[in-house]
Amino acid sequence: MERIQSNTRTHIHVIGGGLAGLTAAITAAESGARVTLYEGHRTLGGRARTADGPYRTNEGPHALYHRGPLCTWLARRGLLGPVASVPLLEGLRFRFRRAGALRALPPAALLRLSRRNPRTAPVDATFQEWAAGQAGDEGARAAARFVAAALFHHDPGALSARFVQERFSRLTSLPPEARYPVGGWARLVERMAGHARGLGVAVETGARIDTRTLGELARTGPVTVATSLDAARVLLDDASLTWESGRTVLVDLAVRTRRGDPFIVSDLDAPGWLERFTAQDPGLAPSGEQLLQGQFPVGPDVPRAEGTARAEQLLDLGFPGWRERTTWRSEALADGRTGAVDRPGTTWRDRPAIVRGDGIFLAGDQVAAPGLLSEVSFTSGLEAALLAVKDAGGSSGRRSGSGVDLNRT
């Protein structure tokens, strides 16, 4: 990368080409700024990448939530593209593991708790304490394990009641909020990248930015660091950039199609979740095969093998004969890569701030921004870009409203 000579602050730089970085680049460019986006990998997408080949798995976010700000923002720009919702008949194949058996319905207490307004849940109490007072110990434990699908955390009951209930209420809303980008998240990334380039954003892939290069970029204009929090901590040499995240075993496998397989199996005996993603998007696997994706949170010192064993137990229960039917399998341990979780007494406002000083702004899924799952990356990227444009002195060029409420959780 050639050395930067200019000392004028008219150029906005975005480091990281994932969802947060693409959002920041588009927002800044829509405000009339000159923008360059730097991505260390050869392709854009970050954790929103979709695997190549016949089995189109995702590492990061799996669903959009249509009542959230990200869907609104994408739709207003014609970037949402085709999305699949949960098929009605498949929704009837939702199963729950309770007391070691597969059941068609969760405990009634879980359903009652799902209707509680999140604003009634206290920030300072644990979810288990508050929920037990609302629906009893059994309902509270079941709800905590169910909502682990949106938290990737081994003990949601120990987290802030407000934080968990906000996610629980959205995860259980009817009709379901979840919308799945057809073809995987890579299609959405391609649309966002094309839109960014159409706005004049210069995209440099394979661009490794280190601390020295960051300093050079910062002399020519504001910089948004839209990387993982671990990478940002090193790049900015800022030990304060830490926040708790989940630790979960990710299991992906393709099995030959069998009539009667469930759509989702939620483990209410221990946090765990299996979902048949080809139910809503058959093109994610070859004809005659089904793509299953699951996540099984484990504690800080628990070996990956324990999560794998729990996954196989749930597969045994929900997908009989899955071993003989398996045509492909992959698994990984995601540690600190699944978004922020808030302990009692904290909210998203207590996470690492977007504004870092000296024209540096931060975006990502563990940054001080509201939202569910991928919405945190989006809202932080949007806010970082708006602040960067303001820091650069604004623009006399075109402007576009964000079209979102940044205070929505």
N, C-alpha and C positions, 0 to 999 in steps of 0.2 A: 504494500500500500504506500503510495507516494506521500511525502511529507507535506503537511498543510501549512501554507504561508500566510494566508489572510488573517487579519486581526479584527475584522468586522463581525458584529453579532447579528447576522441576517439569515443564517442557515440553521435549520433544525435537523438534528441527527437523532436517529432511533436505532438503538442496539438491541437486536433480537427480532426475529421474523415470525414469532408465534402469534397467537390471537391478540395479546396485549400490544405487541409491536405493530402489527398490521392496523389495528384500531387507531393507535397513536399516529401512525404515518398518514392514514387517510384523513383523520380529523385535522391534523396540522396542514395538510395540503388543501383541504377544503376551505381553510381559513386564508389561503393565498400564500402560504409560506413555501419556501424552497426546502425540500425534504430529501434526505438520503437515509435509506434503511440498510443496516448492515446485519447479515446473518452468517454465523460461523459455519453452518452446514451447507451442503450443496443445494438443499431444497428448503423452502419455507414451510412453516407450520408449527414448529416446536412440538409441544405435546399434543397438538391437534393434527399431527401427521396420521395418515392412514397407510398401512403396510401395502407394499406392492405385491403382485401375485394373486393367486386365486382366492386367498383368504384375507379379506380386507378388514383387518383388526385395527383398533385405535388404542394408543397408549394412554391418552388423556381423556378429555371430555367425551361422553358418549351420546348426550342428548342436549337439545336446546329446550328451554322452558318458555312456552309461547306467551305467557303473561309477563315475562321479564323484559328488561330494557334491551337486551341484546337482540332478541327477535324483532322488536320494534325498529331498532336502528338499522338492522340488515334489510328488513322489508322496505323501509322508506328509500333505500338506495338500490333496490332491485337486486340485492345480493343474497337474499335468503335461499332462492332456488327451490327445487322440489324437496319437500320433507314428508316423512311418513309418520302417521300417528299410530297409536296402538290399535290394531284391528279388534273389532268388537268381540268376535268369537275367541280370539287369542286372549283377550282380557279375562274371559271366563276360565282360562287355564292357568290362572295365578294360584300357586300353591304355597303353603306355609309348613315348615317343619316345627312341630310343637311336641315336646315330650318324646322325641325320637320318632314320631310318626308324621306322615304327610297328610295334611288336611286342606280342605277347600276354603276354610274361613279362618281369620285370625281371631284372637280373643275379643269379645265384645268390648272389653275395657280399652283395648287399643283403638277401636273405632270411635269410642266416645272421646278419647283423648285427642284424636285427630281433629275434632271440631272445636277445640279450645283456641280462642284467639291468642296468637303469639304475644300480643302486647300485654296479656295478663301474666305471662311467664316472667319471673324476676331474673335480672341479670346476675345477681349476686349468689343465687342458690344453684346447686347442681340440678341437672335435669331429673335424676332419679328421685331426689328429695321432693321437688315440686310435683312431678308427675305422679308419684305415689300418693300424694295428698289429693290428687284429682281423680285417679283411676285405680288406686291400689298398687301394691308392689308388683303383682304379676303383669298388670297392664303397663306399668312403667318400664319393667325390664323388657317386655316384648316390643314396646315402642322404641326403646333405645337401640335394640338389636335391628329392628326394621330400618330405622333411619340411618344406620351405618352405611347403607347403600349410597347415601349422599354425603358421607363424612369420611369414609375410608379410615375410621378410627376404631381401635379395639375396645374402647370403653366410653361410648357416647354418654352414658349415664353420669359420668364424672365431669362432663362439660357444662358450660353455662346453660341454664334452663331456657333463657330467651334465644340463645344461639341455636339450640337443638330444635326447639318448638317451631321457630321460623322455617326451618328446613323440613321438619316433619309435616307441617300443614301444607306445604307446597307439594311434597312428595305424595301425599295422600289425597290431593284435591280431585274432585270429580266434576266434569270429565278430566282425565289425566292431562297435565300440562306438557308432558314430554313430547318432543318432536325430534325425529331422527333425520339428519341430512342424508338424502338418498345417495348411495355410493360411498358413504363415509365422509369424514370431516375434510378429507383432501379436496373434495369438490368445492366445499365452502371456502377453503383456503385459496384455491385457484381463482374463484370469483373475486375474493377480496384483493388478492395480489394483482389481478387484471385491472380492477378499479383503481387501485393505488397507482399503478403505472399510467393509467389513463389520465390521472390527475397530475402527472409529471413527477411522481416519486421515483428517484433513482434507487434501484435495488441492487445491492452488491452481495452476492452469496459467496461462501467460502472466505469471508472477511473476518479474520480473527482480531478482535480488539483487545489490547492489553491496557494496563494502567497508563503507560506512556502515551499510547495512541489516543486514549480517552482524553488526556490533558490537551492534546493538540486539537481534537475535535471541539472541546469546550471553549477554546479560544476563538472559534469562528461562529459559535451560536449555541443555544441550549441543547442539552443532550437528555434524551429519555432512555434509561436503562431498563429494557423490558426482557429481562432474563429470569432464571430461577433466582431465588433469594440467596442461595449458596454462591452462585456465580457472581451476583451483584456484590456480596460481601467481600469477595476477593478483588473484584474489579475496582471497587470504590475504597478498598482498604478500610472498611468500616465494620468493626466487630459488633456493633449494635444491631446489625441487620440479621436478626434471628426471630423466629416465631415458630410455635409448635405446629406440626403437621401430622398426618397419619402415616402409618406404616402398614402396608397391605400386600398380600400375595395376589398377583394377577394371573388368572388361568384362562387361556384361550384354547378351544379345541373344536375341530370339525368332526361331526359324526354323520354316518349315513342316516337319511331321513327315516323316521319311524312314526307312524300315525299314532297320535295320542300323547306325544311328548308335551310336557307343560311349556308354557311361555316363560314364566318366571318361577323360581323357587327361592323364597326368602326364608333364611334360617333364623327362627326365633329362639333357638336354644343357645346359639352363639352367633355373633355378628358374621354374616355371610350372605352372598347373593349370587344367583346364577340367572342369566337371561339369554334367551334364544333370539339373537338379533336378526336372523333371517326370517323371523315371523313377520316383521314389518318391512324388511328390505331383502328379498330373496337373492338379489345380485351380489351379496357380500360373500357368497360361497358358490362353488360349482353346482350345477343342477344335480339333484338327488342327495345333496349334503346340507347339513344345518350347522351354522356357526354359533357356538355357545361361548359366552364371555362371563367370567365371574371374578369377584374380588372377595378376599377373606382377610380382614384386618388381624394383625398380630401385634403383641406388645413389643416394647423396645428391645428386650433381651430374648425374645422367643425366636427359635430358628425357623427358617422358611419352610422346613419339612412339616412343621405343625400345621401351617396354613394349607399346604398341599394335601395333607391327610384329611383335613376338614372338608376341603373341596371334593375329594374323592368320596367321602361319606355322603355328601349331599348329592353327588352325581349318582351314586348307588341307589339312593332313595328316589330321586326324581326322574332319572333317565336309565331305566333297566337295560342291561346289555351294552352300556356305553363303551366299555373297554373293547369289545369285539367290533363295535361300529366305528371306532375312532379312526380317522384317516389322516389327521394332522393334530399336533398339539404344541403349545408353547406356554411357558410360564416365566414370571419374573417377580422380583421383590421391589416394590416402589417404596422407598424410604424418604420421607420429606418431599415428595413430589406430587402430593395429592391435595394441595390447597391448605389454607389456614383453618385451625380450630381454635375456639375461644374458651378459655377456662372461666369459672365463676369470677365475677368482678371485672371482666374485660369484655369489650365489644370490638367490632372492626375498626373503630376509631383509635384503638390502642395499638394496632399493628404498625409496622414500620411506615413512616410518613412518606407520602409521594414527593414532597418538597425536601430535597437534600441540601440545598444551598449552592451558591456559585453556579447557577444555571443548570444544575443536575436534578433530574426528576426520575422517580422510580415507578415502575408498573409491573404487575404480575399477580399470581394467584394467592400470595401471602402478604399483600400490601394493604394499606388502610383504605379499603373500598368495600361497599356493600355488594350483596348478590349471592346467588346460589351457584356453586361450582364454577363453570366457565365465565359467569357474569362478573366475577371478581376481577379476572384479568381484563375483561372488556371495560368495566367502569373505571378501573385504575388507568388503563391506557388512554381512554378518552379524557379523563381529568388531567393526566400528565401532559397531554398534547395541548389542551386549552391553556394550561399554565405556562407551557413553554412558549406558545405564541404570544401570550401576554408579556412574558419575560423578554422576548425579542422585540417588543415594541408594537405588537399588533400587526395588522396588515390592512392595506387599502384595497386588497383584492377581494375576491368573492368570499362570502361567508356562508356557513351552513349551521343551523342550530343542531344541537346534539340529539334532540328528539327523545331524551330519556330523563328520568328523575334519578339523580345520583344519590338521593337519600333513601331510595327504596331498598329494603333488605330482602 
